Every structure is written in C-alpha cells, then in structure tokens.
Amino acid sequence: MKKIKYLLQAIILIFLLTIFKMVGIKVARLISSNIMRKIGPYFRSRKTIEKNLELAFNNISNHEKNLITKNMWSTYGKILAEYVFMRDFRKTSSTQKITVIGQKTLDEIKKSGKPVIFISGHFDNFELMALHIEKSGIDLTTIYRPLNNIFLKPLMKIIRKKFICKKQIKKGLSGTRLILKNFKKNSSIALMIDQRVSQGIKVNFFSKAALTTSIPAQFVKKFKCQIVPIYIERKADDNFNLKIFDPINFSNEDTIEAITLNLNKILENMILNNPNQWIWTHNRWK
C-alpha cells in the first residue's frame, strides 16, 4: 500500500516539475507556492508545526501562528519549484541573484586549505548554501536525509550531486564514519543542526531541552577546527541574501554540551530573524 502511495506521489510531483520547467521559474514559483499554501495545512505535520510554534514563542496568537504557517508553506512551494532550475543557479551568469555577505570568509577558507564545519538550518532555499560554498571552490561534503519516497529518492540524489554538491553523505552511523574520513582529507563539512536526531545530546533550544546533533562539537574537540555559521534569506523579489558568519574558535575548556548549546543559540537567532522562512515541520522537541 505504501509503495502505491509513493508511486502516486512521484507521478504527481514529476508532472508538476515538468510543468514548472516549461513555464519558467517565475510562474513556477507562483503556481507551486499557491498550491502548497492550499494543501499544506492538510498534511500530518500541521499539529507538529502548531506545537513547535507554541514551544518556540510564548503566548503566540492564533493569527500569528496562521500567518507564519501560511508563509512557510509558500516558501516550501517556491523551494520545490526551484529544484528544476538548480542548473541555472549554478551558472555564474545566472539571472537568479544571490547577494553574498562574507564572501571573504569563504575565500580565506579556500586559501588556507584547512577544513571547517559549516552549520545552518532549513531556511528558505537551504540547498543554495551548499551550492554556493562548493561554487566558491571549497572542497565540501554535505550531510543529507534521503527522501522516504523510493521513487523520488534517485531523482533528488541526481539533482543534489550534479548541481548542488558532489559529495553527499546520508546521515546516520555509517555516514558519520564517512564524514570523518572526508574531513581528514581536508573536505569541509556542511550540516543542518535543526533536525531531530536519534543520537545526540539534550540541550536547550528555545529554552526547552531538545535532542541535538553533537557532531560539530565533537569535531571541534578532536580537531580544534572552526565552526562557520551560514544563513540564507529570500527577499521580496525572490532573489536571496546569503550570509557567511565569521568563523568561531572554541577554547579547549569548552565542553561538547557548551559548544552545542552555543550553536543552538545561533540557530535560534537565525530563526527569530525571519520565522516565516524556517521549516517548522521537524518534530524538534519530541
């Protein structure tokens, strides 16, 4: 039964992606964002989104919750439409504008040849962060969670490896070993620290304990490497601002718990900067 469900989902999505490619990125974004605003509230994640918003923001009104949720689904729709245009984002001459703040930091990382850990969350079109880092000439390995849909999984893998980042590692225990192997070969690592994980440590996130990946902190303790936060935000004209933060150097006295909490605080500030563009569907506090 699940296979039939996945097959139907794949047929519908591939049909939509074909239409998106035909009509162009502007119209595709408009169509996809409107579709997601209408059907998103009926997904199972509706209750998770509502719970997350209540946990993150004290005394949030129903009006505010509805507004953030609608804007989030609109963002989801635009991201979906943009997958078939990743080739265009990759081109230097692309009409899709990404204004980069902190490019100097990436240039210095490339020049040094020393790997760093890039951390971020699922903000708007999060795929463009890894795309730009690799496009800047940095040897990069990204951590990803494969889709549940067995029919769409190969398509997504092709898009990510061809246009976003060549080195893709599936998250999990086996993936952690590969991350370590790549890092030792001077490949920087990019990972999202906002997803719920099955293995990690419990530290506060919006003042409430949440199971959080400790991979960045473990690498800091083992290799004394730098952590580089990165953030992306969609502007009203559907172009993007991409911010590369200054590298963070933690001291030897900082514990894994302290480092992880510090990174969660950075993530919180990113979310608060524009809660409409963070994906609230992750069951973060489960």
C-alpha positions in Angstrom: 0.0 0.0 0.0 2.8 2.4 0.9 4.5 1.7 -2.5 1.3 2.6 -4.3 1.1 5.8 -2.3 4.7 6.7 -3.1 4.2 5.9 -6.8 1.2 8.2 -7.0 3.1 11.0 -5.2 6.0 10.5 -7.6 3.8 10.7 -10.7 2.1 13.9 -9.5 5.4 15.6 -8.5 7.2 14.7 -11.7 4.2 16.0 -13.7 4.4 19.3 -11.7 8.2 19.6 -12.1 7.8 19.1 -15.8 5.2 21.9 -16.0 7.4 24.1 -13.8 10.3 23.7 -16.2 8.1 24.6 -19.2 6.6 27.7 -17.7 9.8 29.2 -16.3 10.9 29.9 -12.8 8.8 33.0 -12.0 5.5 31.4 -13.0 6.6 28.0 -11.4 7.2 29.7 -8.1 3.8 31.4 -8.2 2.0 28.1 -9.1 3.9 26.0 -6.6 3.6 28.4 -3.6 -0.1 28.8 -4.1 -0.6 25.0 -4.3 1.4 24.5 -1.1 -0.5 27.3 0.8 -3.7 25.4 0.0 -2.7 21.8 0.6 0.0 22.2 3.3 -2.5 22.7 6.2 -3.9 19.3 5.5 -0.6 17.4 5.9 0.0 15.4 9.1 2.7 17.9 10.1 0.1 20.5 10.9 0.0 19.5 14.5 3.8 19.4 14.8 4.0 22.9 13.3 1.5 24.3 15.8 3.2 22.6 18.7 6.6 23.9 17.6 5.4 27.5 17.3 3.8 27.3 20.8 7.1 25.9 22.2 9.3 28.5 20.5 7.2 31.6 21.1 5.4 32.2 24.4 1.8 33.5 24.1 1.8 33.4 20.3 -1.7 34.2 19.0 -3.6 32.1 16.5 -3.4 34.8 14.0 0.4 34.9 14.2 0.6 31.1 14.0 -1.6 31.0 10.9 0.5 33.8 9.3 3.8 32.1 9.9 2.4 28.7 8.8 1.0 30.1 5.5 4.2 31.9 4.7 6.2 28.8 5.5 4.1 26.7 3.1 4.5 29.3 0.4 8.3 29.1 0.9 8.1 25.3 0.7 6.3 25.7 -2.6 8.9 28.0 -4.1 11.8 25.7 -3.0 10.0 22.8 -4.7 9.7 24.7 -8.0 13.3 25.8 -7.8 14.7 22.3 -7.8 14.3 22.0 -11.6 16.2 25.3 -12.0 19.3 24.4 -9.9 21.4 24.3 -13.1 20.6 28.0 -13.6 21.6 28.9 -10.0 24.9 27.1 -10.6 25.8 29.3 -13.6 27.9 32.3 -13.0 25.8 34.2 -15.5 22.5 33.2 -13.8 19.7 35.7 -13.6 18.9 34.3 -10.2 20.7 36.7 -7.9 22.4 35.6 -4.6 23.9 38.5 -2.7 26.7 37.2 -0.6 27.7 38.8 2.7 31.0 37.5 3.9 32.5 36.0 0.7 35.9 37.0 2.1 35.5 34.3 4.7 34.9 31.6 2.1 37.9 32.9 0.1 40.1 32.7 3.2 38.9 29.1 4.0 39.7 28.1 0.4 43.2 29.7 0.6 44.0 28.1 3.9 43.2 24.6 2.7 42.0 23.7 6.2 38.6 22.2 6.5 35.8 23.8 8.6 32.4 22.8 9.8 29.6 24.9 8.2 26.4 24.8 10.3 22.9 26.1 9.4 19.2 25.1 9.3 16.4 24.7 6.8 15.9 28.3 5.9 14.1 29.1 2.7 16.1 27.5 -0.2 18.7 25.9 2.0 20.2 24.0 -0.9 21.7 27.2 -2.3 24.1 27.5 0.7 26.0 24.3 -0.1 25.8 25.1 -3.8 27.5 28.5 -3.3 30.1 27.1 -0.9 31.2 24.5 -3.5 30.9 27.0 -6.3 33.4 29.2 -4.4 36.0 26.5 -4.8 35.8 24.8 -1.4 36.0 21.1 -1.2 32.7 20.3 0.6 30.9 17.3 1.9 27.2 17.7 2.8 25.0 15.6 5.1 21.5 14.8 3.9 18.5 12.9 4.9 17.2 10.8 1.9 13.5 11.1 1.0 11.2 8.4 2.2 9.7 8.1 -1.3 11.6 5.3 -3.0 10.6 6.6 -6.5 11.7 10.2 -5.9 14.8 9.4 -4.0 17.0 8.7 -7.1 15.8 11.9 -8.8 16.7 14.0 -5.8 20.0 12.4 -5.4 20.9 13.2 -9.1 19.9 16.8 -8.7 21.8 17.3 -5.5 25.0 15.6 -6.7 25.0 17.2 -10.2 24.1 20.8 -9.3 24.3 21.4 -5.5 27.2 19.5 -4.0 29.1 16.5 -5.5 29.9 14.9 -2.1 26.7 13.8 -0.4 26.6 11.6 2.7 23.5 10.1 4.1 23.1 10.9 7.8 23.4 8.0 10.3 26.2 6.0 11.9 27.8 4.9 8.7 27.6 8.4 7.4 29.4 9.7 10.5 32.4 7.5 9.6 32.4 8.8 6.1 32.2 12.4 7.3 35.3 11.8 9.4 37.1 10.2 6.5 36.4 13.1 4.2 37.3 15.7 6.9 40.7 14.1 7.3 41.2 14.5 3.6 40.6 18.3 4.1 37.0 18.3 2.9 34.9 20.9 4.8 31.6 19.6 6.2 28.1 21.3 5.9 25.3 20.0 8.0 21.9 21.2 9.3 21.7 21.2 13.1 17.9 21.9 13.3 16.6 18.4 12.6 15.6 16.0 15.3 18.2 13.2 15.6 18.0 9.7 17.1 21.5 10.1 18.5 22.8 13.2 20.1 22.7 15.2 23.4 19.8 17.1 25.0 20.5 20.8 25.2 18.2 23.8 25.3 16.6 25.0 22.1 14.3 28.0 22.7 14.8 27.3 26.4 13.5 23.7 26.1 15.5 20.5 26.0 15.9 19.1 22.5 17.9 16.2 21.2 20.6 17.8 19.1 23.5 16.6 17.0 26.8 16.8 18.7 28.9 16.2 15.5 30.1 19.8 15.2 31.2 19.9 18.8 32.9 16.5 18.6 34.9 17.7 15.6 35.9 20.9 17.5 37.2 18.9 20.4 39.0 16.4 18.2 40.5 18.6 15.5 40.2 22.1 17.0 38.5 23.2 13.8 36.5 26.3 13.2 32.7 26.5 13.0 31.2 28.7 10.3 27.5 29.5 10.6 25.8 30.3 7.3 22.3 31.7 6.7 20.1 32.4 3.7 17.0 34.6 3.3 14.7 35.1 0.4 13.9 38.7 -0.5 10.6 40.1 -1.7 11.8 39.9 -5.3 12.7 36.2 -4.9 16.4 36.9 -5.0 18.5 35.9 -2.0 20.8 37.2 0.7 23.4 34.7 1.8 25.4 35.5 4.9 28.6 33.8 5.9 29.4 34.5 9.5 32.8 34.9 11.0 34.5 31.6 11.9 34.1 30.6 15.6 37.1 29.4 17.5 36.1 27.5 20.7 38.6 27.1 23.5 39.9 23.8 24.9 37.8 24.4 28.1 34.5 24.4 26.1 32.6 21.2 26.6 30.7 19.4 23.9 27.5 20.4 25.7 28.6 24.1 25.9 29.5 24.2 22.2 26.3 22.5 21.1 24.2 24.9 23.2 26.1 27.9 21.7 25.3 26.6 18.2 21.7 26.2 19.1 21.6 29.8 20.3 23.0 30.9 16.9 20.3 28.8 15.2 17.6 30.4 17.4 18.7 33.9 16.4 18.6 32.9 12.7 15.0 31.7 13.1 13.9 34.8 15.0 15.4 36.9 12.2 12.6 35.6 9.9 10.4 32.8 11.4 8.4 32.8 8.1 11.3 31.2 6.3 12.2 28.4 8.6 10.7 24.9 8.0 8.7 24.3 11.2 7.7 20.7 10.2 10.6 18.9 12.1 9.4 17.3 15.3 12.3 19.1 17.1 11.2 18.7 20.7 9.9 15.1 20.6 
